[in-house]
Amino acid sequence: MNRLKTVILSACLSAALFPDASAQEHGLALSFDQASALVGDSRSIRIADREVELAETERQRMNAFWYPQLTATGAYVHLANRIQVKESLSTFTDPLKDFIHSVIPGEELISSLLDRIGSRSFGVPLAPADVTTIDLVATLPLITGGKRIYAGRIGRSLVGLAETGRRQVSDAQQILLVETYFGLRLGQKIVAVKRQTLEAFELHLRNALKLEANGMLTKTERLLFQVNRDEARRELEAAEKDLDLAQQAFKTLVQLDTDENIAPVTPLFIHESLPSPAFFKERTTQNSPLLQGLGIRQEIQHNELRIANSAYIPTVGLFGKQTLYAHGIRKNLLPRTLVGVGLSWTIFDGLGREKKIRQARINSRILETEREKAADDLALAVDRFYNQTRIALDNVAALRTTVEMSREIVRARQKSFLEGMATPTEVIDAELLLAKVKIATLTAFYQFDVGLINLLAVSGMTDAFPHYVHTGSDEASALNP
């Protein structure tokens, strides 16, 4: 609701600054710059912004590999038997037997008694059956074969890839905006032309009725005007329905929840001083978000290949453990503090590392081919959209004189008809020709605008579109020569 109020306030300001445009169009006046501001906050843009934030979070997560890890562990263990040390009594009785035999050779009674005692053993408990420990463990990788370095580079590349994706989304939104905004403008102008044609046929029909009443026109000739008047009314109704669809499409794009019609005050335009196709192709190579995104993906894949190769290098790290609490385990059996250096080296993993390296190389070649193909496709797109703008310019130039001639023909035949020197068919043909030429001129303006925004989007230069909007020749220069 606050957003809608802001738009309405801006529209009122626009109506004050452009009174002529407001007088010609009915509804909520909205300039192209205002519409661009609304699209800049669209759902698609917000989703792309969240993806950039997600990539930034992933980069920070990868950078965490450089920091030590500190974990707390705890365990309660119930043992089926107590941990103890058992010792046989023969260790003590055998030396005693030897001593007695040395003093009393052949003595048997005491020896047999000592043998019985020596067959037994005694146990010293070390830990009870229930043991509890709480430990604090710290680990710090020292050598990882470059994995952390390459992971950090991948993290930065992911952020760049997300930002490039946001640019692509923004460019797509700008294309939709131009198509819907100027499509709405085109629809309103076509409705205006259809309405003018209907009003002209209404006037001709009234004149024909007067001439018929005076016996200067037959009924058949008068019916020609009536039939064409009815056809003009049907075409106007069809154009108004198309305009309603254009209104809904534009409101959906800019997320405007209002029943009031939108009146675009920025006119259709052309710009005759476009740079050469070579200029746009050069900018495409430098600025295209698609090519930049594929380049970043190649960098990511290159670092993935390095990570795969680093799997052959052993991993070395520091570790330490501090026992915070222990129940049932004595210090002389398990020290409370441990510090050391650990090494992990995978000797053989079933050729898994070799497969990963091969996959990374294949993906690199695929991305290189995709980038070459994308460059060729973009060059063709530049030629196609550039030709679209040139054809539109040629059509406008050719139709400019035709519009003026059609007006003169309408005025001349209308005057001749009232004087009885022209037939109704000639008047009707002149009116239909004028309407057709006007609509063709407006359509050529629209085709130029759509072709231009697509050309700029392919070249990564959508920011330059407002400059062309404000410095081009508007539709009035062709419709009112």
C-alpha positions in Angstrom: 0.0 0.0 0.0 2.8 2.4 0.8 4.4 1.6 -2.4 1.3 2.3 -4.3 0.9 5.7 -2.6 4.5 6.5 -3.6 3.7 5.7 -7.2 0.5 7.8 -7.1 2.3 10.7 -5.6 5.0 10.5 -8.3 2.3 10.2 -11.0 0.6 13.4 -9.7 4.0 15.1 -9.9 4.4 13.8 -13.4 0.9 15.1 -14.3 2.0 18.6 -13.1 5.2 18.5 -15.1 3.6 17.1 -18.3 0.1 18.6 -18.5 -0.2 17.9 -22.2 0.4 14.2 -21.8 -2.0 14.0 -18.9 -4.7 15.8 -20.8 -4.4 13.3 -23.7 -4.4 10.1 -21.7 -6.8 9.1 -19.0 -5.7 7.2 -16.0 -2.7 7.1 -13.6 0.1 8.9 -15.5 3.4 6.9 -15.2 6.7 7.7 -16.9 9.2 5.1 -18.1 11.7 6.1 -15.4 9.0 5.6 -12.7 8.1 2.2 -14.1 11.8 1.2 -14.1 12.0 2.0 -10.4 9.0 -0.3 -9.8 10.5 -3.1 -11.8 13.8 -2.7 -9.8 11.9 -4.0 -6.8 10.2 -6.9 -8.5 10.0 -10.4 -7.1 12.5 -11.8 -9.7 15.1 -9.1 -8.6 14.5 -9.9 -5.0 15.1 -13.6 -5.6 18.3 -12.8 -7.5 19.4 -10.6 -4.5 18.8 -13.5 -2.1 20.9 -15.8 -4.4 23.7 -13.3 -4.2 23.4 -13.3 -0.4 23.4 -17.1 -0.5 26.6 -17.2 -2.6 28.3 -14.7 -0.1 27.3 -17.0 2.8 28.8 -20.0 0.9 32.0 -18.1 0.3 32.3 -17.3 4.0 31.6 -21.0 4.8 34.5 -22.0 2.5 36.8 -19.5 4.2 36.0 -21.2 7.6 38.4 -24.0 6.6 41.3 -21.7 7.4 40.3 -21.5 11.1 40.7 -24.1 13.8 37.8 -26.3 14.7 36.8 -26.6 18.4 34.4 -29.3 19.4 33.1 -30.5 22.7 32.5 -34.3 23.1 31.0 -36.2 25.9 30.2 -39.8 26.5 28.7 -42.1 29.2 29.8 -45.8 28.8 28.6 -48.8 30.7 31.1 -51.7 30.6 30.1 -55.3 30.9 33.1 -56.0 33.0 35.3 -53.7 35.0 38.7 -52.8 33.6 41.3 -54.4 35.9 44.8 -55.9 35.9 45.2 -59.6 36.8 48.4 -61.1 38.2 49.1 -64.8 39.0 50.3 -65.7 42.5 52.9 -68.0 41.0 55.0 -65.0 40.4 55.5 -64.8 44.2 55.3 -68.6 45.1 57.9 -69.9 42.6 60.8 -67.9 44.0 59.8 -69.1 47.5 59.7 -72.7 46.4 63.2 -72.4 44.9 64.4 -70.9 48.2 62.9 -73.8 50.3 64.4 -76.4 48.0 67.8 -74.8 48.3 67.5 -75.0 52.1 65.6 -78.3 52.5 66.2 -80.4 49.4 63.3 -82.8 48.7 60.8 -81.0 50.8 57.3 -81.7 49.3 54.6 -80.6 51.8 55.4 -76.9 51.6 56.0 -77.1 47.9 52.6 -78.7 47.2 51.0 -76.0 49.3 52.8 -73.3 47.4 51.8 -74.9 44.1 48.1 -74.7 45.1 48.5 -71.0 46.1 50.5 -70.2 42.9 47.7 -71.6 40.7 45.5 -68.8 41.8 45.6 -65.1 40.7 44.5 -61.7 42.0 43.1 -58.6 40.2 43.6 -54.9 40.6 40.7 -52.7 39.3 41.6 -49.8 37.1 38.2 -48.4 36.1 34.7 -49.1 37.1 31.9 -50.4 34.9 30.4 -46.9 34.4 32.7 -44.3 32.8 31.8 -40.7 32.0 34.0 -38.1 30.1 33.6 -34.6 28.7 36.4 -33.5 26.4 37.3 -30.3 24.4 39.0 -31.1 21.0 40.7 -28.6 18.8 42.0 -29.3 15.3 43.9 -27.1 12.8 44.8 -28.2 9.3 48.4 -27.2 8.3 48.8 -28.8 4.9 45.8 -29.7 2.7 47.4 -29.8 -0.7 45.9 -26.4 -1.6 42.3 -27.4 -1.0 41.6 -24.4 1.2 43.1 -21.9 -1.3 41.2 -23.3 -4.2 38.0 -23.5 -2.1 38.4 -19.8 -1.3 38.7 -19.0 -5.0 35.6 -21.0 -5.8 33.7 -19.1 -3.1 34.7 -15.8 -4.6 33.7 -17.1 -8.1 30.3 -18.2 -6.8 29.6 -14.7 -5.6 30.6 -13.3 -9.0 28.4 -15.9 -10.7 25.4 -14.9 -8.6 26.0 -11.2 -9.3 26.2 -12.0 -13.0 22.9 -14.0 -12.7 21.3 -11.0 -11.1 22.4 -8.9 -14.0 20.8 -11.4 -16.4 17.6 -11.3 -14.4 17.7 -7.4 -14.4 18.2 -7.3 -18.1 15.3 -9.8 -18.7 13.1 -7.6 -16.5 14.1 -4.5 -18.5 13.2 -6.3 -21.7 9.8 -7.2 -20.3 9.3 -3.6 -19.0 10.0 -2.1 -22.4 7.7 -4.7 -24.1 4.8 -4.1 -21.7 5.3 -0.4 -21.1 5.6 0.6 -24.7 3.2 -2.1 -25.7 0.7 -0.4 -23.4 1.6 3.0 -25.0 1.1 1.4 -28.5 -2.2 -0.1 -27.5 -3.5 3.3 -26.3 -2.4 5.0 -29.5 -4.0 2.3 -31.6 -7.2 2.7 -29.6 -7.0 6.5 -30.2 -6.5 5.9 -34.0 -9.4 3.5 -34.1 -11.6 6.0 -32.2 -10.7 8.7 -34.6 -11.5 6.4 -37.5 -14.9 5.6 -35.9 -15.6 9.3 -35.4 -14.7 10.0 -39.0 -17.1 7.4 -40.2 -19.8 8.7 -37.9 -19.3 12.1 -39.5 -19.4 10.7 -43.0 -22.6 8.7 -42.1 -24.3 11.9 -40.9 -23.3 13.7 -44.1 -24.5 10.7 -46.2 -27.9 10.8 -44.4 -28.3 14.4 -45.3 -27.3 13.8 -48.9 -29.6 10.8 -49.1 -32.5 13.0 -47.7 -31.8 15.5 -50.5 -31.8 12.9 -53.2 -28.0 13.3 -53.8 -27.0 9.9 -52.6 -28.5 6.4 -53.0 -29.4 4.1 -50.1 -26.7 1.7 -51.2 -24.0 4.4 -51.0 -25.3 5.4 -47.6 -25.2 1.8 -46.4 -21.5 1.6 -47.4 -20.8 4.3 -44.8 -23.0 2.5 -42.2 -21.3 -0.9 -42.8 -17.9 0.6 -42.4 -19.0 2.6 -39.4 -20.1 -0.6 -37.7 -16.8 -2.4 -38.7 -14.8 0.5 -37.2 -16.8 0.2 -34.0 -16.0 -3.6 -33.8 -12.3 -2.9 -34.5 -12.3 -0.3 -31.7 -13.9 -2.7 -29.3 -11.3 -5.4 -30.2 -8.5 -2.8 -29.7 -9.9 -1.8 -26.3 -9.9 -5.5 -25.2 -6.3 -5.9 -26.3 -5.5 -2.7 -24.3 -7.1 -4.2 -21.2 -4.9 -7.3 -21.5 -1.9 -4.9 -21.9 -3.0 -3.1 -18.8 -3.1 -6.3 -16.8 0.2 -7.5 -18.1 1.9 -4.2 -17.1 0.3 -4.1 -13.7 1.4 -7.7 -13.0 5.0 -6.9 -14.0 5.3 -3.8 -11.8 3.2 -5.3 -9.1 0.6 -2.5 -9.0 -2.6 -3.5 -7.2 -5.0 -0.8 -8.5 -8.2 -0.7 -10.6 -7.2 2.5 -12.2 -5.8 2.4 -15.7 -2.2 3.2 -16.3 -1.4 6.0 -18.7 2.2 5.8 -19.9 3.4 9.4 -20.6 6.7 8.5 -22.2 6.1 8.3 -25.9 7.3 5.7 -28.4 10.6 6.8 -29.9 13.3 6.2 -32.5 17.0 7.0 -32.5 18.7 7.3 -35.9 22.3 7.6 -34.7 22.9 4.1 -33.4 26.6 2.8 -33.4 27.7 0.2 -35.9 27.1 -3.5 -35.3 30.8 -4.0 -34.7 30.5 -1.7 -31.7 27.8 -3.8 -30.2 29.6 -7.0 -30.9 32.7 -5.7 -29.2 30.6 -4.7 -26.1 29.0 -8.1 -26.2 32.5 -9.8 -25.8 33.4 -7.4 -22.9 30.1 -7.0 -21.1 27.7 -9.8 -21.9 26.5 -11.3 -18.6 26.1 -14.7 -20.3 29.7 -14.8 -21.4 30.9 -13.5 -18.1 28.9 -16.2 -16.3 30.3 -18.9 -18.5 33.8 -17.5 -17.9 33.3 -17.7 -14.1 32.0 -21.2 -14.4 35.2 -22.1 -16.2 37.3 -20.7 -13.4 35.3 -22.7 -10.9 35.8 -25.9 -12.9 39.5 -25.1 -13.1 39.7 -24.9 -9.4 37.7 -28.0 -9.0 40.3 -29.8 -11.1 43.1 -28.5 -8.8 41.2 -29.7 -5.8 40.9 -33.1 -7.4 44.6 -33.2 -8.1 45.4 -32.2 -4.5 43.8 -35.5 -3.3 47.2 -37.1 -3.9 48.9 -34.9 -1.3 48.8 -36.0 2.4 46.9 -33.9 4.9 48.7 -32.7 8.0 47.2 -31.0 11.0 47.6 -30.2 14.6 45.2 -31.6 17.2 44.7 -31.2 20.9 42.4 -32.5 23.6 41.6 -31.3 27.0 39.4 -33.5 29.3 37.1 -31.2 31.2 35.4 -33.9 33.3 36.2 -37.5 33.8 34.6 -40.1 36.1 36.0 -43.5 36.5 39.3 -42.9 34.6 42.4 -42.0 36.5 44.9 -39.4 35.3 47.8 -41.9 35.3 45.9 -44.1 32.9 44.6 -41.3 30.5 46.2 -37.9 30.6 43.8 -34.9 30.8 45.7 -33.0 28.1 46.9 -34.2 24.7 48.7 -32.3 21.9 50.0 -33.8 18.7 50.4 -33.7 14.9 48.4 -36.0 12.7 48.8 -37.1 9.1 46.3 -38.6 6.7 47.3 -40.0 3.3 45.1 -41.9 1.1 47.2 -44.5 -0.8 44.5 -46.1 -2.9 40.8 -45.3 -3.1 39.6 -47.6 -5.9 40.6 -45.0 -8.7 38.1 -42.6 -7.3 40.5 -39.7 -7.6 41.3 -40.5 -11.2 37.7 -40.5 -12.1 37.1 -37.1 -10.4 40.0 -35.6 -12.3 38.7 -37.0 -15.6 35.2 -35.6 -14.9 36.7 -32.2 -14.1 38.6 -32.1 -17.4 35.5 -33.2 -19.4 33.4 -30.5 -17.7 36.1 -27.9 -18.5 36.0 -28.8 -22.2 32.2 -28.7 -22.2 32.2 -25.2 -20.7 34.8 -24.0 -23.2 32.6 -25.3 -26.1 29.5 -23.7 -24.5 31.3 -20.4 -24.3 32.3 -20.5 -27.9 28.8 -21.4 -29.0 27.3 -18.6 -26.8 29.7 -16.1 -28.4 28.5 -17.1 -31.8 24.8 -17.0 -30.8 25.2 -13.6 -29.3 26.9 -12.3 -32.5 23.9 -13.5 -34.5 21.6 -12.0 -31.9 23.3 -8.6 -32.3 22.8 -8.8 -36.1 19.2 -9.8 -35.8 18.2 -7.1 -33.3 20.3 -4.5 -35.1 18.5 -5.3 -38.4 15.2 -5.0 -36.5 16.0 -1.5 -35.5 17.2 -0.5 -39.0 14.1 -2.0 -40.6 11.9 -0.1 -38.1 13.8 3.1 -38.9 13.4 2.6 -42.7 9.7 1.9 -42.2 9.2 5.1 -40.2 11.1 7.1 -42.8 9.0 5.6 -45.6 5.7 6.0 -43.7 6.4 9.6 -42.7 5.6 10.9 -46.1 2.7 8.4 -46.5 1.0 9.8 -43.4 1.1 13.3 -44.8 -0.2 12.2 -48.2 -2.9 10.1 -46.6 -4.2 13.1 -44.6 -4.3 15.2 -47.8 -6.1 12.4 -49.6 -8.7 12.2 -46.9 -9.3 16.0 -46.9 -9.5 16.1 -50.7 -11.8 13.2 -51.1 -14.1 14.4 -48.2 -14.4 17.8 -49.9 -15.0 16.2 -53.3 -17.6 13.9 -51.8 -19.5 16.8 -50.3 -19.4 18.4 -53.7 -20.5 15.2 -55.5 -17.1 14.7 -57.2 -16.1 11.5 -55.2 -17.7 8.2 -54.5 -18.3 6.9 -51.0 -15.9 4.1 -51.7 -13.1 6.5 -52.4 -13.8 8.3 -49.1 -13.9 5.1 -47.2 -10.6 3.8 -48.7 -8.9 7.1 -47.8 -10.0 6.9 -44.2 -9.0 3.2 -43.9 -5.6 4.0 -45.5 -4.9 6.8 -43.1 -5.7 4.6 -40.1 -3.6 1.8 -41.5 -0.6 4.0 -42.1 -0.8 5.5 -38.6 -1.0 2.1 -37.0 1.9 0.9 -39.2 4.0 3.9 -38.1 3.2 3.3 -34.4 4.1 -0.4 -34.8 7.4 0.5 -36.4 8.2 2.8 -33.4 7.4 -0.1 -31.1 9.5 -2.6 -33.0 12.4 -0.2 -32.8 12.1 0.2 -29.1 11.9 -3.6 -28.5 14.7 -4.3 -30.9 16.9 -1.6 -29.2 16.4 -3.0 -25.6 17.2 -6.5 -26.8 20.3 -5.2 -28.6 21.4 -3.4 -25.5 20.7 -6.4 -23.3 22.7 -8.8 -25.5 25.6 -6.3 -25.4 25.4 -5.8 -21.6 24.3 -2.2 -22.0 20.8 -1.9 -20.7 21.8 1.0 -18.6 22.1 3.1 -21.8 18.4 2.6 -22.7 17.2 5.7 -20.8 19.6 7.9 -22.7 18.0 6.8 -26.0 14.6 7.3 -24.5 15.3 10.9 -23.6 17.3 11.9 -26.8 15.2 10.1 -29.5 12.5 11.4 -31.8 9.0 10.6 -30.4 6.0 9.3 -32.3 4.5 12.8 -32.7 7.3 13.7 -35.2 6.0 11.0 -37.6 2.3 11.2 -37.0 2.2 15.0 -37.2 4.8 15.9 -39.8 
